[in-house]
Amino acid sequence: MKDILRLIRPHHWTKNMFVFLPLFFGGMLLNVPVLTHGIIAFVAFCLAASSVYCFNDIIDVEADRRHPVKCQRPVASGKVSVGQGYLLMFILIVLAMGVLMLLPPSARWKTMGVVGFYYLLNLGYCSWLKQFAILDVCIVAFGFVLRIMAGGYACSVVPSHWIVLMTFLLTLFLSFAKRRDDVLRMNITGEAPRKNTSRYNITFINQAITITASVTLVCYIMYTVSPEVVERFHTHNLYVTSVFVLIGLLRYIQIAVVDEKSGDPTKVILRDRFSQFIVLAWLVSFLLIIYIV
């Protein structure tokens, strides 16, 4: 059971919290029926993502066996057979679609379409598309946009173009930071962890991180002062939360460039107390401004 849990990577389910962003930014987080639909979409995305993780480990089994860390993955180490991996992959995606049947018909099919497209896109990513530099990180970032779309359809809340842009830019920033770790490993070992790693180098990655972080911050500031957002939330004070976004980006750049530990964004957030404090401070300040003040 322990190896099965490692294969489906439940610690990565935190990524699927993005399905709640349309509710959060739409001021609908306290609406219980809408929140329930969001939870259904969240569970479905967790199951679909875990199914993709199974497929990824099966496809990458030979490369993982040569990797100093990934060789411990359940399929690469032989603790879970390829056949068992495929069976689990099938069960998880069927459960994901089954969970979405709990949504009302008006939201069900659109949400299923988004989850289905995410699933097929990521199967293609694992099989072939991840070999292409830049395209690989764009697909990863677009996967988070699809999470937002799924949450929006499930809850009948239309996400603003600002939320879509910020999500894409932020996750693109994190993806480039993760690729930096691959480049560092390649420079040390002389072997590329991914087929496309040779198409990256430290100079390019550092510039890409700087650009995406800068544009993300500008986009967030523009969001907080945009007329439609001010009118929706009846406040001019959202710009204050930009401070936490800036500090959070700087902290992650510090982890990536100074500490050189940006290999897994999920683990970084779960382990770094300073990052957790900044995220919590941003969340509390945003909630206070739009729900209370």
Secondary structure, DSSP 8 states (H G I E B T S, - for coil): -HHHHHHH-GGGGGGGGGGGHHHHHTT-TT-HHHHHHHHHHHHHHHHHHHHHHHHHHHHTHHHHHTSTTGGGSTTTTTSS-HHHHHHHHHHHHHHHHHHHTTS-HHHHHHHHHHHHHHHHHHHHHHHTGGGSTTHHHHHHHHHHHHHHHHHHHHHT----HHHHHHHHHHHHHHHHHHHHHHHHHHHHHSS-SSTTGGG--HHHHHHHHHHHHHHHHHHHHHHHH-HHHHHHHT-S-GGGGHHHHHHHHHHHHIIIIIS---S-HHHHHHH-HHHHHHHHHHHHHHHIIIII-
